[in-house]
Amino acid sequence: MRISRTWSVVACGLFALAVFGQEPANALQQVPGSATSKQQVLIKKLHEAHSAARDERGLVGSRLVSEISRDAQKHADWMAATGQFVHSEMGYWEVIQTGPQTPQKAIEGWLESQAHREILMSGAEIGFGFAESNGVAYWVGLVR
């Protein structure tokens, strides 16, 4: 009986690994993260909305950093490809969201949450990513 239970636990673990795959941070290293021209336009609009929100609060505007945006884009691409909605654990302050169809609505959604607002206002260097799959929008903001 004890051996049977042990094998059941092992089988469940292997099944979970097969279904859920690797940790997001590891998977991110395998997904190319080059933004399309549509994504680049949306990322620029996210940055403009973010800078405007910082200005309204008397903060210096943010600087869009290509390295951070590459990482954000990789994570947005990964979430869209896998359908998983999880944080990346890449070492940045991070906000993620699915649902809004415009950059302005994505920023507004984050700003409505005190925790997300604090993250977005915490640093002047930022990167954004956007991906879409089956009509679902995935938004990522990384702050350093």
GINOR-V131330 format. One record per residue. N is the residue number from 1. RES is the residue in three letters. SS is DSSP state (A for helix, B for strand, O for the rest). PSI is psi in radians with two decimals (NA if undefined). OMEGA is omega as a letter, one per 40 degrees, with the letter a starting at -180 (* if undefined). Layout:
N,RES,SS,PSI,OMEGA ; N,RES,SS,PSI,OMEGA
This chain:
1,MET,O,-0.77,a ; 2,ARG,A,-0.72,i ; 3,ILE,A,-0.72,i ; 4,SER,A,-0.73,i ; 5,ARG,A,-0.73,i ; 6,THR,A,-0.80,i ; 7,TRP,A,-0.58,i ; 8,SER,A,-0.74,i ; 9,VAL,A,-0.76,i ; 10,VAL,A,-0.77,a ; 11,ALA,A,-0.73,i ; 12,CYS,A,-0.71,i ; 13,GLY,A,-0.77,i ; 14,LEU,A,-0.68,i ; 15,PHE,A,-0.80,i ; 16,ALA,A,-0.71,i ; 17,LEU,A,-0.74,i ; 18,ALA,A,-0.69,a ; 19,VAL,A,-0.80,a ; 20,PHE,A,-0.24,i ; 21,GLY,O,-2.69,a ; 22,GLN,O,2.93,i ; 23,GLU,O,2.52,a ; 24,PRO,A,-0.72,a ; 25,ALA,A,-0.69,i ; 26,ASN,A,-0.73,a ; 27,ALA,A,-0.56,a ; 28,LEU,A,-0.57,a ; 29,GLN,O,-0.31,a ; 30,GLN,O,-0.21,a ; 31,VAL,O,2.16,i ; 32,PRO,O,2.51,a ; 33,GLY,O,0.76,i ; 34,SER,O,2.22,a ; 35,ALA,O,2.42,i ; 36,THR,O,3.00,i ; 37,SER,A,-0.64,i ; 38,LYS,A,-0.78,i ; 39,GLN,A,-0.70,i ; 40,GLN,A,-0.70,i ; 41,VAL,A,-0.79,a ; 42,LEU,A,-0.67,i ; 43,ILE,A,-0.73,i ; 44,LYS,A,-0.72,i ; 45,LYS,A,-0.66,i ; 46,LEU,A,-0.80,a ; 47,HIS,A,-0.75,i ; 48,GLU,A,-0.76,i ; 49,ALA,A,-0.66,i ; 50,HIS,A,-0.81,i ; 51,SER,A,-0.70,i ; 52,ALA,A,-0.71,i ; 53,ALA,A,-0.67,i ; 54,ARG,A,-0.74,i ; 55,ASP,A,-0.75,i ; 56,GLU,A,-0.46,a ; 57,ARG,O,0.16,i ; 58,GLY,O,0.33,i ; 59,LEU,O,2.72,i ; 60,VAL,O,2.47,i ; 61,GLY,O,2.72,a ; 62,SER,O,2.76,i ; 63,ARG,B,2.13,i ; 64,LEU,B,2.07,a ; 65,VAL,O,2.17,a ; 66,SER,A,-0.69,i ; 67,GLU,A,-0.76,a ; 68,ILE,A,-0.69,i ; 69,SER,A,-0.65,i ; 70,ARG,A,-0.79,i ; 71,ASP,A,-0.72,i ; 72,ALA,A,-0.72,i ; 73,GLN,A,-0.71,i ; 74,LYS,A,-0.76,a ; 75,HIS,A,-0.71,i ; 76,ALA,A,-0.77,i ; 77,ASP,A,-0.76,a ; 78,TRP,A,-0.79,i ; 79,MET,A,-0.73,i ; 80,ALA,A,-0.67,a ; 81,ALA,A,-0.60,a ; 82,THR,A,-0.32,a ; 83,GLY,O,0.09,i ; 84,GLN,O,2.41,a ; 85,PHE,O,1.54,a ; 86,VAL,O,2.76,i ; 87,HIS,O,2.70,a ; 88,SER,O,-0.42,a ; 89,GLU,O,0.67,a ; 90,MET,O,-0.02,i ; 91,GLY,O,0.14,i ; 92,TYR,O,2.86,i ; 93,TRP,B,2.43,a ; 94,GLU,B,2.45,i ; 95,VAL,B,2.41,i ; 96,ILE,B,2.72,a ; 97,GLN,B,2.58,i ; 98,THR,B,2.62,i ; 99,GLY,O,-1.13,a ; 100,PRO,O,2.50,a ; 101,GLN,O,-0.03,i ; 102,THR,O,2.67,i ; 103,PRO,A,-0.71,a ; 104,GLN,A,-0.76,i ; 105,LYS,A,-0.62,i ; 106,ALA,A,-0.84,i ; 107,ILE,A,-0.79,i ; 108,GLU,A,-0.72,i ; 109,GLY,A,-0.77,i ; 110,TRP,A,-0.72,a ; 111,LEU,A,-0.38,i ; 112,GLU,A,-0.38,i ; 113,SER,O,2.19,a ; 114,GLN,A,-0.77,a ; 115,ALA,A,-0.78,i ; 116,HIS,A,-0.69,i ; 117,ARG,A,-0.78,i ; 118,GLU,A,-0.70,i ; 119,ILE,A,-0.86,a ; 120,LEU,A,-0.50,a ; 121,MET,A,-0.03,a ; 122,SER,O,-0.38,a ; 123,GLY,O,2.72,a ; 124,ALA,O,-0.12,i ; 125,GLU,B,2.27,a ; 126,ILE,B,2.76,i ; 127,GLY,B,2.55,i ; 128,PHE,B,2.71,i ; 129,GLY,B,2.67,i ; 130,PHE,B,2.38,i ; 131,ALA,B,2.80,a ; 132,GLU,B,2.44,i ; 133,SER,B,2.23,i ; 134,ASN,O,0.70,i ; 135,GLY,O,0.05,i ; 136,VAL,B,2.21,i ; 137,ALA,B,2.38,i ; 138,TYR,B,2.13,a ; 139,TRP,B,2.39,i ; 140,VAL,B,2.34,i ; 141,GLY,B,2.21,i ; 142,LEU,B,2.34,a ; 143,VAL,B,2.40,i ; 144,ARG,O,NA,*
